[in-house]
Amino acid sequence: MLQLRHYSFELPFEYPFTIFKGTKTHQPTLIVSLGLADMTGYGEAPAITYYNVTVPDMVASLESKRAMIERYALTDPQRFWHFLHHLIPGQHFLIAALDIAGWDLWAQMRRMPLYKMLGINWENAPVTDYTIGLDTIENMVAKMEAHPWPVYKIKTGSADDIDRLIALRKHTDAPFRVDANEGWTFEEAKRLLPELQKLGVTLVEQPLPKEDREAMTELKKLSPLPLFADESCRTEDEVKKCVDGFHGINIKLTKCGGITPAMRMIKEARALGLKVMMGSMNESSIGTAAVANLLPLLDEVDADGPLLLNEDIAKGLTYENGVIKLSGGNGLGVKFTGRN
């Protein structure tokens, strides 16, 4: 019988984290664990206000289904995901945490690191970026100089942010990725994209609101830079809808419901000729380790959650100049420590 536990945290950011949708100083997150014998698998679901996901709501849902989850016989993580998909429909963040914990436990039972159990060869893993949140130009420059990195992800909020990028470019030769978080109009994007290319930007995430699919189709035709869907590609049923308007998709484990659907999304995206990126929702090392185990399957990755936080709650994941290194341990390869 599975032993279900959960832990709630408010993890402080090193700097106030601002994107087009707002600012936060702490990341609320829910850690779930599934124990069997002397092994325990862990998963994580960060709470995101603009998706109406809160830790108390996830805890309430988890407790209401505790008995059914604990009685589940874990014989296949993919079957476990389907069980959860029907047990708590639509609750992708919570399903993701449980799905990750299930995969972690299953790989430990097989005495293998998760990536090996998934049949992934550890080669050609992309480096992660480091995210610079919206701020004054002076503060953004200071953050960048405090964190030398081989590639930066720059959050923008309006077309006027070109001045920020010009200022940042004076202080580094590292490539930039720009994440607009749906913040531009079509005309703004049309004007900005050539300028961004000149500034060493290598890709742009979600320039237009997700509803503007026709405009995205037109933008893709004239864009000199690869455009990646984020808000436009939350779940696996949206992958095929991104072909006309984007060059690639950014998969978030919490949005799609975990490792199980993410693997299907990667396969479908490849079949459709789309590039694949995986992104962070400011997870600790637990949620980030789930992404890290899939690195060789990706073209790009934004897995800097632990780097942005002042406090982590797990050990085993390390960074070296953009390269994410796993501990080599079984399962996710991280150890839950809680607060020190």
N, C-alpha and C positions, 0 to 999 in steps of 0.2 A: 504494500500500500504506500502510495506517495505521501510524503510529508510536506505540506505547503506552508511556507512562511512568507512574510512580507515586511519590508522596512521602508520608512519614509524619510526623505532628507530634503533640506533646503541648502543646496551647494552654492557658496558664494563665488561670483566671478572675480577674476583679478581686476578687471575694469568693468564699469557699467556697460552692458552689452546692448547696443542700439542698432536696430534695423528699421526699414521703412514702416513696419507695423508697430513699433514701440520700443521701450527701454525696460530692461530688468537688471537687477543687481544680484539676484540669486536664481538658480535653476531648481525648481521643485522636481523631484524625481522619485519614482517608486521602484524598489528592488524586490523582485520575487525570487524565491528559491523553491526547488523541488528536490526533496531528499529521498534516497532509497538506500537502505543498508548504511554503509559508511561513506557514501558518495552524495554530493549535493551539486545540482546545477543551478546557475544564476541567470537572470535576465533583467532587463531594465526598460522602464517606460517613463521618459521625461514628460512632464505636463506642459502643454502649450496652450496659452490663453486663447489665441485666435483660432484654435481648433476646438475650443470649448472642452478641453480635456484637463481635469484636475485630479490631484492625488486622492483627495477624499472620495470622489466619485468612483475612481478605479478600485479603491480599497473596499468600498461598499459593495460593488459588483462582485469583487473577488470573494468576499466573505459570504455573499448570498449563494455562490456556486461552489463553496469550499468542499462540501461533502462529495459532490459529483467529480470534481477534479481529483481529489485524493483517492477516490475509488478507481480511477482510470488505470488500466494496465498498459504501461508504456512499452509497446512492442515495436513501434515505428514512429519516429517524430513527425513524419508527414501525415500519418493517420491521426496523430495527436492534434495537429493543426486543424484538420477537418472537424474533429470533435469540438475544438474550441470555437471554430468558425460558426458552428451551429448552436453552441451553448451560450455564447455571448456575441451574437451577430452585430456587426458594425462597430465593435469596440476594438479597432485595429491596434491602438497603442497597448492596451492590456493584453490582447492576443499576442502581440509581438514579444512582450516581456516573457510570457509563458512559453511561447514557441522557442525563444532563445534559450531559456532555462531547460526546456526539454531536449534540445540539441546538445547543450553542454553536458547534461547528465548522460545522455545516450552515448556520446563520444567517450566519456569517462568510463562507462560500462564496457566499452570496446577497447579501452586502454590505448586510445589514439587521440592526437590533436584533432580538432574539428575539421580543419582543412584537409587533412589526410583521409579522414573518414568520408568526406564528401568527394574524394577522388581528385583533389586539386593539387597540381604540382607547384611547389613554391618557387616560381620564377617570374621574371618580368613584372614584379609588383610595383605599381606607380607610387610616387612620393605624395604625401599629403601636403595640402596648403596650410597656411596659418591665416586665420580670419582677422581682419581689421574692421571693427564695427564703426558705425557712423559716429562722428565726433567733430570737434573743431580740427582744422588742418594741423595746428600745432600738436594737438593731442594724438592725432592719427600718426603723424611723423614720429612722435615720441614712442608710441607703441611699437611701431615698426623697427625703430632703432634699438629698442629694448629686446626685441625678438628677431634677430637675423634669421632669415629663412630662405630656402631656394625658390619658393613660389608663394604669393600672397593672394588671398581672396579678399576683395574690397567690397564692402557693403555700400550701396548707394541709395539715395532717397528721392532724388529729383535730377532733372537734366543739368542743373547747376553744379552737380557734383563733379563735373569734368575738371573744375578748378582744383578739387581735392586730389584727383589723380595726377594732374600736372605737377602739383607740389610734391606728391609722394615719389613720382618718377625721378625727381632731382636727387633723391637719397638712396636709390637702389637700382640695380640693373635686373633684378629678379622679375620673372614674368608675373603679370597680374591676371587674376580672374575677377570678373565683375558680377555681382549678384544684385539685380535690381528689385527682387521680391515684388514683381508686378507694378513697379513704381513709375513706368514711363508710358507716354502715349506713342502711337505709331509714328507720328511726325518727329517726336523727340528721338526715338530709337533710330529712325532713318538718318537723322542728322548726326547722332552721336557715334554710331558704329564705325564709320571711317576714321573718326578722331581717336576712338579707343584703340583701333588697330595700330595707329601711329605711335601710341603710348605704350605699346608692348603688351596689350591685353590679348590673351590667347583664347578666351571663350567668355560668353555672357549667359548667365542663368536668368530665366523667366523675365524678359524685358517688359512684357505686356501682361495685363490681367488675364487670367486663365479663360475668361469668357470670350476673349477676342481671338477666336481661332482663325477666322478669315483674315484678320489683320496679320496674325502670325505667319500664315501661309505666304502672304505677300512679302513680309519682312524677310523670311528665309530666302526668297528668290534673289533679294538684293544685298543680303548681309555678307560682308567680307570676313566675318568671324563665325565660328560655330556657335549655335544657339542651343542651349540645353533646357529642357522642360523640368520644372520643379513642382510648383503648385498645379501645373497642368497634368502631372503624372503621379498622382498619389497612390493609386491602386492598380492592380494588374490589368483590369479591364480598360484602362486608359492608355496603355502602351501604344496600341495600334492607332489611336486617335492623334498621336504626336508625330506621325510620319511626315505629314504635309508641312507642318509648321516648325519642326525642330530637326537639328542634326543629331541630337542625343537626348538621353533622359538621365535625371538625377534621382536615384532610388533612395528613399529613406525607410529604414526597417520599421520604424514606428508607424509611419503613414500606411505602408502596404500590409502590415500585419506580421512581419518577422522574416526569418531566413527562408522558410518554406516558399512563400509567394515570391520573395526576392529572387530566388534561383530560377523560378519560372519566368519572371520578368526579364532577367538577363538573357535567357535562352530566346525568348520571343523578340527582344530588341535586336539581338544579333541576326536573327532570321529576317528581320525587317530592314536591316542595314543601318540601324541606329547605334551610335556610340553609347557607352555605359559609364556612368559615374555613380558613386554612392556618397551620400552626404551625412552630415552630423546634425543632430538636434540638441547639441550640447550635453551629450551623455558623458557619464564617468567612464572609467576604463572598462567597466562591464559591458555596457552597450557598444562602446567603441571596439572592443575585442571581437564582437560578433561581425562587425564590418571588416576588421583587419584579417580575419580568417578567410575572407572572400577576395582579398586584394588582387591575386593573380588573374581574376576573371574581369577586372575593371580596366578602363582606359584612363580614368581620372578618379581621384578620391579627395574628399573633404572630411577628414576624420580627426579633427583637432580638438574635440570636446575637452579632454583632460588638460590640454595646454591652456585653455581659456579659463579653467576653473582654478580657484585658489586652494581648493580642497578636493582630494580624490578619496574614493572609498574602496579601492581595490588596488592590488599590486600585480605586476607581471607583464605589463605593456610598457614598452619604452620607445623613445623617439631619438633619432640621431640625424640632424640636418634634413628633416623631412621623411626619413626612412622609418617606418614603423616596424618594430621588432617584437616578435612573440617570444614567450618564455620557453617554448618547447614542451610545456606541460600538456596533459590530456585535456580534452574538451576545449573550452575557450582559451585556456592557458593563463587565466587570471585567478587570483585569490581574493575573495571578499574580506575586507578588513573592518568595514564600518568606519566610524570616526575615531581618529587616534586620540 
